Amino acid sequence: MIHRCLLLLLVAVFAHIASAVAFADELSIRTNQLGYLPDGPKLATIISPSDAPLEFQLVDAENVPVLKGRTRPMGFDAMAGLKTHLADFTNYRKTGEGYHLVVGESTSPVFSIEANIYDRLSVDAQSWFYLARSGTEIRKDIAGSLYARPAGHLGIAPNVGDTSVPCLDRDAAAKFYTELKWDCSYKLDVTGGWYDAGDQGKYVVNGGIAVSQLMDTVERGKLFASNAEKVLSDRRSRLPEQGNGVPDILDEARWELEFMLKMVVPHEERLAGMVHHKVHDTSWTGVPMLPHNDPQPRALYAPSTAATLNLAAVAAQGSRVFKNYDETFSTRLLTSAKQAWSAAQAHPDIIAPWANFHGGGAYGDDDVSDEFYWAAAELYLATGDTIYLSAIKSSPHWRGDVFSRGGHGAFDWANVAGLARLHLALYASKLLGREDWDDARTSVIDAAVDFIELQKKEPFGQIYHPDNGRYDWGSNHSILQNMIVVSAAYDLSDKQEYLDSVRESMDYLLGRNAMNISYITGYGTIFSKNQHSRWFAHQIDSDLPNPPPGSLAGGANSSLVDDISKEKLAGCAPQRCYLDDIEAYGSNEITINWNAPLVYIANFLDNTRTK
């Protein structure tokens, strides 16, 4: 009996020790690993099984406690599969580096408190696009030796190239375009533009929203930035056109706009004036594969109404933003926008299919009502012509909420009504009648209020809470687009809560998340560095670099689409469905339409001060 009691006592002691060890292992601190703005919110998320508040300390670089507090228990977060607490040290405003939080035996990664904390990120995020350019040498003197590479897709062997690209062959076209029964015999020079993601494809609909949001950065900056000189600088990004008198961001935007103008069906051909949906390889290449070594033939894929309206929208926007820098180019863009609008009116139902294409993504879209709304909005902003105002007002997207898509992203490449509404609210105050503009403005602010209510429920502080309990492909991009809606509400109202909301949501992308990782390469203590790419492929080939600083990983994705995620992430909580692995393209891809909103938000955070 004595031995049995002793045994039970020992079991209890070891159970207590095991429990304490488990508690120590589970206790961890998630912060914005880059840092915090002095006058902004400063919150951290603590992972702990405790139901009671915990003591925390903010400690400076000399290891001296400068603030003490108690956490607020937030309970179990089903999206993360973790029990959480919040530590709030907003009231501490002294600037410096090397700060960290301490809770019990756990210490956070170090971070800074600085007013210019997003300055470098704004430069890196926009310089990222130079490295995505097709059809040009990436120069060593600009990009550095790690990222320099020969021009891709100029027809230099083994490269077939984009200098004279035929349409998809008749048999393949018949398989993919059963409704359209499309083929053609011409070839186009479609050099230039940006490679879309980790492959060599170039897609008009993805390029459209990406180039629009780069131009947004300038257009918004002129009207609302506290320091517009930064966003308008022509000596800030790392690109060849630096110092030419044009803002660097617009130089980069022009690179994509020029490509999109080349994707138009020639005037003497069937479907003249429509825009080819995409150009890419006819078969997939492996990883790694530098663009100039790509041996696959290229093909133009069928025109689509969506692609045509994308050109109409961004060319119209471009005509506005380039007007004061290059009037000839501005006029050319506006002419192209009007021609694309007319072509889409003549062919309103040429739908891009969701087919299993070889060598590139589908980018299918069977509803183009939002693209018509967007194109009409941009043309109206560019011209003030009532024909476009009538088109806006006859759209099903003219009234009502176009942002709150079940807690998912407010807009994306396939759902652009929200982007159009933002532009009307931000830029049409002098064009729309007072009542109509008030409606647009109010819809943005109402959406921001809704997003903030979602954010308040999130222990990790992000503006994102899908109502289906799943994280989407590119969830980090969705978070950024939601942040842009709230940032617009701040620009339209000057209310501090909106600015604070955007600032806090950025924490998630920079380390305050369930994975304890900064999703932006080069930022933070632990950051994504093995994103899916054929040329930033150091994980596979040590002679190649990792992605450059400022590269945004797609983020948690509940749909486990790639083999490595299916193997390693089965049963993952939504926010933890992420792998920093080059093969995990479902959660770890980099794309132009994900980095473009990062450019916008990094500039917003860097150039917006409390009023």
C-alpha positions in Angstrom: 0.0 0.0 0.0 2.9 2.4 0.9 4.6 1.6 -2.4 1.3 2.2 -4.3 0.9 5.6 -2.5 4.5 6.5 -3.3 4.0 5.6 -6.9 0.8 7.7 -7.2 2.7 10.6 -5.6 5.6 10.3 -8.0 3.1 10.1 -10.9 1.5 13.3 -9.7 4.8 15.1 -9.3 6.0 14.1 -12.7 2.6 15.1 -14.2 3.0 18.5 -12.5 6.5 18.9 -13.9 5.3 17.8 -17.3 2.5 20.3 -17.1 4.9 23.1 -16.1 7.2 22.2 -19.0 4.3 22.1 -21.4 3.1 25.5 -20.1 6.6 26.9 -20.7 6.8 25.4 -24.2 3.4 26.8 -25.1 4.0 30.2 -23.7 5.3 32.4 -26.5 5.0 36.0 -27.5 4.0 37.3 -30.9 5.0 40.9 -31.8 5.4 43.0 -34.8 9.1 42.0 -35.3 9.9 45.1 -37.3 8.5 47.4 -34.6 5.9 50.0 -33.8 5.2 53.7 -34.5 5.6 55.9 -31.4 2.1 57.3 -31.6 0.5 54.1 -32.8 -1.1 51.1 -31.1 1.4 48.6 -29.6 0.0 45.2 -28.9 1.4 41.7 -28.7 -0.3 38.4 -28.6 0.7 35.9 -25.9 0.1 32.2 -26.4 -0.8 30.7 -23.1 -3.2 28.0 -21.6 -3.8 30.3 -18.6 -7.3 31.7 -18.0 -5.9 34.4 -15.7 -4.1 37.6 -16.7 -0.3 37.3 -16.9 2.3 39.8 -15.9 4.4 41.2 -18.7 7.3 43.6 -19.0 8.6 45.8 -21.8 12.4 45.8 -21.6 14.8 48.1 -23.4 18.1 47.3 -25.2 20.0 47.6 -21.9 17.7 44.9 -20.5 16.0 47.5 -18.2 12.2 47.1 -17.7 10.6 50.3 -18.8 6.9 49.3 -18.5 5.0 46.6 -16.7 1.4 45.4 -17.3 -1.0 42.6 -17.2 -2.4 40.7 -20.2 -6.0 40.5 -21.2 -7.1 36.8 -21.7 -8.8 36.4 -25.2 -9.7 32.8 -24.9 -9.3 30.1 -27.5 -8.9 31.3 -31.1 -10.3 28.6 -33.4 -8.7 30.1 -36.5 -5.3 29.6 -34.8 -6.0 26.6 -32.7 -4.4 28.5 -29.7 -5.4 30.1 -26.4 -4.4 33.7 -26.4 -3.8 36.9 -24.4 -3.2 40.5 -25.4 -0.4 42.6 -24.0 -1.0 46.4 -24.6 1.9 48.8 -24.2 0.5 51.6 -26.4 1.2 54.3 -23.9 4.9 53.8 -24.1 6.2 56.2 -26.8 10.0 56.5 -26.3 11.8 55.7 -29.5 14.7 53.2 -29.7 15.9 49.8 -30.9 16.3 46.5 -29.1 13.0 46.5 -27.2 11.5 43.1 -26.3 8.6 41.8 -24.1 9.1 39.3 -21.3 6.3 37.1 -19.9 7.5 34.6 -17.3 10.4 32.8 -18.9 9.5 33.7 -22.4 11.1 36.6 -24.4 9.9 38.1 -27.7 12.0 38.8 -30.7 13.5 42.3 -30.5 11.7 45.2 -32.2 12.1 49.0 -32.6 9.8 51.9 -31.8 10.6 54.5 -34.5 8.6 57.1 -36.5 10.3 56.1 -39.8 9.9 52.3 -39.3 8.2 51.7 -42.7 10.6 53.9 -44.8 12.8 51.1 -46.0 9.9 48.7 -46.6 8.2 51.3 -48.9 11.4 51.3 -51.0 12.0 47.6 -51.0 8.4 46.7 -51.8 8.3 49.0 -54.9 11.8 48.1 -56.0 10.7 44.4 -56.0 8.9 45.0 -59.3 12.1 45.8 -61.2 13.2 42.2 -60.5 9.9 40.9 -61.9 10.4 42.6 -65.3 10.4 40.5 -68.4 12.3 41.3 -71.6 15.1 43.3 -70.1 18.4 42.6 -68.4 18.3 43.0 -64.6 21.3 45.0 -64.1 24.0 44.3 -61.5 24.7 48.0 -60.8 21.0 48.4 -59.8 19.9 45.1 -58.3 23.2 43.8 -57.0 25.1 40.7 -58.1 22.7 38.3 -56.3 19.7 39.4 -58.4 21.3 40.4 -61.7 20.2 38.2 -64.6 20.0 38.3 -68.4 16.9 39.4 -70.2 14.2 36.8 -70.4 12.0 35.9 -73.3 13.7 37.8 -76.1 14.1 34.9 -78.4 17.7 34.1 -77.6 18.3 30.4 -77.6 17.2 28.3 -75.8 14.5 30.9 -75.2 11.7 31.0 -77.9 10.7 34.4 -76.5 7.9 37.0 -76.7 9.1 39.0 -79.8 6.7 37.1 -82.1 4.2 35.0 -80.2 1.6 33.0 -82.1 -1.9 32.2 -80.8 -2.5 28.9 -79.2 -2.7 26.2 -81.8 -6.1 25.3 -83.2 -6.5 21.9 -81.5 -5.6 23.2 -78.0 -7.8 26.3 -78.5 -10.7 24.1 -79.5 -10.3 22.1 -76.2 -10.2 25.2 -74.0 -12.4 27.6 -75.8 -15.4 25.5 -76.7 -17.9 28.4 -76.5 -15.8 30.9 -78.4 -14.5 28.6 -81.2 -11.4 30.8 -81.4 -8.2 30.6 -83.3 -6.0 33.1 -85.1 -3.1 33.2 -87.5 -1.3 36.4 -86.5 1.7 36.9 -84.1 2.4 39.7 -81.7 5.4 41.3 -80.1 4.4 41.1 -76.4 7.8 41.7 -74.8 8.0 43.5 -71.5 5.7 43.6 -68.6 6.1 41.7 -65.3 6.2 38.0 -64.7 3.1 37.3 -62.7 4.4 35.1 -59.9 6.8 32.2 -59.6 6.4 31.2 -63.2 7.0 32.9 -66.6 3.3 33.8 -67.3 2.0 37.3 -67.9 -1.7 37.9 -67.3 -3.6 41.0 -68.2 -6.2 40.7 -65.4 -3.6 40.2 -62.7 -1.3 42.9 -64.1 -4.3 45.2 -64.3 -5.0 45.3 -60.5 -1.3 45.3 -59.7 -0.5 48.3 -61.9 -3.6 50.1 -60.8 -2.5 49.9 -57.2 1.0 51.2 -58.0 -0.6 54.2 -59.7 -3.0 54.5 -56.7 0.0 54.9 -54.5 0.9 58.1 -56.4 -2.6 59.3 -56.9 -3.5 58.9 -53.2 -0.1 60.3 -52.1 -0.7 63.5 -54.0 -4.0 64.1 -52.3 -3.6 62.7 -48.8 0.0 61.9 -47.8 1.7 63.9 -45.0 4.9 63.8 -47.0 4.1 63.4 -50.7 7.7 64.0 -51.7 8.6 60.5 -50.9 5.9 58.8 -53.0 6.6 61.3 -55.8 10.3 60.9 -55.7 12.2 59.8 -58.9 15.3 58.8 -56.9 13.9 56.4 -54.5 13.3 53.0 -56.1 16.0 50.8 -57.5 15.3 50.9 -61.3 17.0 52.2 -64.4 14.7 55.2 -64.9 15.7 56.8 -61.7 16.2 60.5 -62.0 14.2 61.1 -65.1 11.7 63.5 -63.6 8.9 61.0 -63.3 8.0 59.3 -59.9 9.8 56.0 -59.7 6.5 54.2 -59.0 5.1 55.5 -62.3 8.2 54.4 -64.2 7.5 50.9 -62.9 3.8 51.2 -63.7 4.6 52.2 -67.3 6.6 49.0 -67.8 3.5 47.0 -67.3 1.2 49.4 -69.1 3.3 49.3 -72.3 3.0 45.5 -72.2 -0.7 45.6 -71.8 -1.1 47.9 -74.8 0.7 45.2 -76.9 -1.8 42.6 -76.0 -4.6 44.1 -78.2 -6.0 42.2 -81.1 -4.9 44.0 -84.3 -7.5 46.1 -86.0 -7.9 44.0 -89.2 -8.5 40.8 -87.3 -11.6 39.2 -85.9 -12.3 40.6 -82.4 -10.2 43.6 -83.2 -9.7 45.9 -80.2 -10.2 43.1 -77.7 -7.3 42.2 -75.4 -5.6 38.8 -75.1 -6.2 37.4 -71.6 -2.6 36.2 -71.2 0.6 34.9 -72.6 2.6 32.0 -71.2 4.4 28.8 -71.9 2.5 25.9 -73.5 3.9 23.5 -70.9 5.0 23.9 -67.3 8.7 24.2 -66.6 10.3 22.9 -63.4 11.9 24.7 -60.5 14.4 26.3 -60.8 14.2 27.9 -64.2 15.6 31.4 -65.0 13.6 33.2 -67.6 16.3 33.4 -70.2 16.7 29.6 -70.0 13.0 28.8 -70.5 12.9 26.5 -73.5 9.1 26.3 -73.8 7.2 27.8 -76.8 4.9 30.7 -75.9 1.3 31.3 -76.9 -1.3 34.0 -76.9 -4.5 32.9 -75.3 -7.9 34.0 -76.3 -9.1 37.6 -75.8 -11.6 38.1 -73.0 -14.0 40.8 -72.0 -12.4 40.9 -68.5 -8.9 41.6 -70.0 -10.2 44.2 -72.3 -11.9 46.0 -69.5 -8.8 45.8 -67.4 -6.9 47.6 -70.1 -9.7 50.2 -70.4 -9.6 50.8 -66.6 -5.8 51.1 -66.1 -5.2 53.0 -69.3 -7.8 55.5 -68.2 -6.2 55.8 -64.8 -2.8 56.0 -66.3 -3.9 58.9 -68.5 -4.7 60.8 -65.3 -1.5 60.1 -63.4 0.8 60.6 -66.4 -0.8 63.8 -67.6 1.6 66.1 -65.8 4.7 64.0 -66.7 4.2 62.8 -70.3 1.3 64.3 -72.1 1.9 62.2 -75.2 1.8 58.9 -73.3 -1.2 60.2 -71.3 -3.1 60.9 -74.6 -2.1 57.5 -76.0 -3.4 55.8 -72.9 -6.8 57.6 -73.0 -7.3 56.7 -76.6 -6.5 53.1 -75.9 -8.9 53.1 -72.9 -11.7 54.4 -75.0 -11.0 51.9 -77.8 -10.9 49.0 -75.2 -14.2 50.2 -73.7 -15.9 50.2 -77.2 -14.5 46.7 -77.9 -15.9 45.4 -74.6 -19.3 47.0 -75.4 -19.3 45.1 -78.7 -18.2 41.8 -77.1 -19.6 41.9 -73.5 -19.6 38.1 -72.9 -16.3 36.6 -74.0 -15.6 34.8 -70.8 -12.2 33.5 -69.7 -12.7 29.8 -68.7 -11.5 28.1 -65.6 -9.7 25.4 -67.6 -6.7 23.2 -66.7 -4.2 25.1 -68.9 -0.7 23.8 -69.4 2.2 26.1 -68.6 0.2 28.8 -66.8 -2.7 29.8 -64.6 -6.3 30.0 -65.9 -7.5 33.3 -64.3 -11.0 32.5 -65.3 -13.8 35.0 -64.6 -17.4 34.4 -65.5 -18.8 37.6 -64.2 -17.6 40.8 -65.8 -20.2 43.2 -64.4 -17.6 44.4 -61.9 -15.0 45.0 -64.6 -17.5 47.1 -66.6 -18.2 49.2 -63.4 -14.4 49.6 -62.8 -13.6 50.6 -66.4 -16.6 53.1 -66.5 -15.4 54.6 -63.2 -11.9 55.1 -64.4 -13.0 56.6 -67.7 -15.4 58.9 -66.0 -12.6 60.1 -63.6 -10.4 60.6 -66.7 -12.9 62.4 -68.9 -15.9 63.6 -66.9 -18.0 62.3 -69.8 -21.6 61.6 -68.9 -21.7 58.4 -71.0 -19.4 56.8 -68.5 -21.4 58.2 -65.6 -24.5 56.6 -67.0 -22.6 53.3 -67.3 -21.6 53.6 -63.6 -25.1 54.3 -62.5 -26.6 51.5 -64.5 -24.2 49.0 -62.9 -25.5 46.5 -60.3 -22.5 47.7 -58.2 -23.5 51.4 -58.2 -25.3 51.2 -54.8 -24.8 48.9 -51.8 -21.9 47.2 -50.1 -19.2 46.0 -52.5 -16.6 45.4 -49.8 -17.7 43.0 -47.1 -17.5 39.7 -48.9 -18.1 37.4 -45.9 -15.1 38.7 -44.1 -12.8 37.7 -47.0 -10.8 40.2 -49.0 -12.6 43.4 -50.0 -11.5 43.0 -53.6 -9.1 41.1 -55.8 -8.2 40.6 -59.5 -11.5 38.9 -60.2 -13.7 41.1 -58.0 -12.8 44.7 -58.7 -16.0 46.5 -57.8 -14.6 47.5 -54.4 -11.5 49.0 -56.1 -13.8 51.1 -58.4 -15.8 52.3 -55.4 -12.7 53.3 -53.6 -11.5 55.4 -56.5 -14.9 57.1 -56.8 -14.8 58.0 -53.1 -11.2 59.2 -53.1 -11.0 61.0 -56.4 -14.4 61.9 -57.6 -15.5 64.5 -55.1 -15.4 67.3 -57.7 -17.0 65.2 -60.4 -19.9 63.3 -58.8 -22.9 65.2 -57.5 -22.8 65.8 -53.8 -25.3 63.1 -53.0 -23.7 60.5 -55.2 -20.2 61.2 -53.8 -21.5 61.2 -50.2 -23.0 57.7 -50.9 -19.6 56.5 -52.2 -17.7 58.0 -49.3 -20.2 56.6 -46.8 -20.0 53.1 -48.2 -16.2 53.1 -47.7 -16.6 54.3 -44.1 -19.3 51.8 -43.4 -17.1 49.0 -44.7 -14.3 50.2 -42.5 -16.5 50.1 -39.4 -17.5 46.6 -40.3 -13.9 45.5 -40.8 -12.8 47.1 -37.5 -15.6 45.1 -35.7 -14.1 41.9 -37.2 -10.6 43.0 -36.2 -11.6 43.5 -32.6 -12.4 39.7 -32.4 -9.0 38.8 -33.7 -6.4 38.1 -31.0 -3.6 38.6 -33.6 -5.0 42.0 -34.7 -5.5 41.5 -38.4 -8.4 42.9 -40.5 -9.6 39.5 -41.7 -12.1 37.0 -40.5 -13.7 34.8 -43.2 -17.2 33.7 -42.2 -16.6 30.2 -43.5 -13.9 29.5 -41.0 -11.2 29.0 -43.7 -8.2 31.1 -44.8 -8.1 31.9 -48.6 -5.3 31.5 -51.1 -3.4 34.7 -50.7 -4.8 35.5 -47.3 -2.0 38.0 -46.7 -3.0 39.9 -49.8 -6.7 39.9 -48.6 -5.6 41.4 -45.3 -3.8 44.2 -47.2 -6.8 45.0 -49.4 -9.0 45.2 -46.3 -6.4 47.5 -44.8 -6.6 49.7 -47.9 -10.4 50.1 -47.4 -9.8 51.2 -43.8 -6.9 53.5 -44.9 -9.3 55.2 -47.4 -11.8 55.7 -44.6 -9.1 57.5 -42.7 -8.2 59.7 -45.7 -11.9 60.5 -46.1 -12.6 61.2 -42.4 -9.4 61.9 -40.5 -10.7 59.6 -37.7 -7.9 58.2 -35.6 -9.5 54.8 -35.1 -9.1 54.0 -38.8 -5.4 54.9 -38.8 -4.9 52.8 -35.7 -6.7 49.9 -37.2 -4.4 49.9 -40.3 -1.3 50.2 -38.1 -2.3 47.3 -35.9 -3.3 45.0 -38.8 0.2 45.4 -40.2 1.5 43.6 -37.0 0.1 40.3 -38.3 2.1 40.4 -41.5 5.3 41.2 -39.6 5.2 38.5 -37.0 2.2 38.9 -34.7 0.5 35.7 -36.0 0.1 32.1 -35.1 3.2 31.1 -37.1 5.4 33.6 -35.3 6.9 34.6 -38.7 7.2 37.8 -40.6 5.7 37.1 -44.0 7.8 39.9 -45.6 11.3 38.8 -46.6 14.1 40.6 -44.8 11.8 42.1 -42.1 11.8 40.8 -38.6 13.8 38.2 -36.8 12.2 35.2 -38.4 10.8 35.8 -41.9 9.7 33.9 -45.0 12.6 33.3 -47.4 11.7 30.3 -49.5 8.7 31.5 -51.4 7.7 29.7 -54.5 9.8 31.0 -57.5 11.7 29.7 -60.4 14.5 32.2 -60.1 14.6 33.1 -56.4 15.2 29.5 -55.7 18.1 29.3 -53.2 16.4 26.4 -51.3 16.9 24.2 -54.3 20.0 25.7 -56.0 22.5 27.4 -53.7 23.8 29.5 -56.7 20.5 31.3 -56.8 19.3 33.9 -54.3 16.4 33.8 -51.9 13.6 36.3 -52.7 14.6 39.9 -52.2 13.7 42.0 -49.2 10.1 43.2 -49.4 8.7 40.0 -50.9 5.3 39.2 -49.5 4.4 35.5 -49.0 0.9 34.5 -49.8 0.2 33.3 -46.3 -2.0 30.7 -44.6 -4.3 28.8 -47.0 -6.8 26.3 -45.8 -6.9 24.6 -49.2 -3.9 22.3 -49.2 -3.3 22.3 -53.0 0.4 21.3 -53.2 1.8 17.9 -52.3 4.1 19.1 -49.5 1.3 20.9 -47.7 -1.0 17.9 -48.0 1.7 15.8 -46.4 2.8 18.2 -43.6 -0.2 20.4 -42.9 -3.1 17.9 -42.7 -5.6 19.0 -40.1 -4.0 22.4 -39.7 -5.9 25.3 -38.0 -6.6 27.8 -40.7 -4.1 30.4 -39.6 -1.4 27.7 -39.3 -1.8 26.3 -42.9 1.5 27.7 -44.0 4.9 26.4 -45.0 8.0 28.4 -45.8 9.0 26.0 -48.5 9.6 26.6 -52.2 7.3 23.7 -53.1 4.4 25.1 -51.0 3.0 27.2 -53.8 -0.5 27.2 -52.3 0.6 29.3 -49.3 4.1 30.5 -50.2 3.9 32.1 -53.6 4.9 35.6 -54.5 2.9 37.6 -57.0 2.7 41.1 -58.5 -0.9 41.5 -57.3 0.1 40.7 -53.7 3.2 43.0 -53.6 1.3 45.9 -55.2 -1.0 46.5 -52.2 2.1 46.1 -49.9 3.6 49.0 -51.8 0.4 51.1 -51.2 0.2 50.2 -47.5 3.9 50.6 -46.8 3.7 54.1 -48.3 0.5 54.9 -46.4 2.1 53.9 -43.1 5.3 55.8 -43.9 3.6 59.0 -45.1 0.6 59.3 -42.8 0.9 61.0 -39.5 -1.7 61.5 -36.8 -3.6 64.7 -37.5 
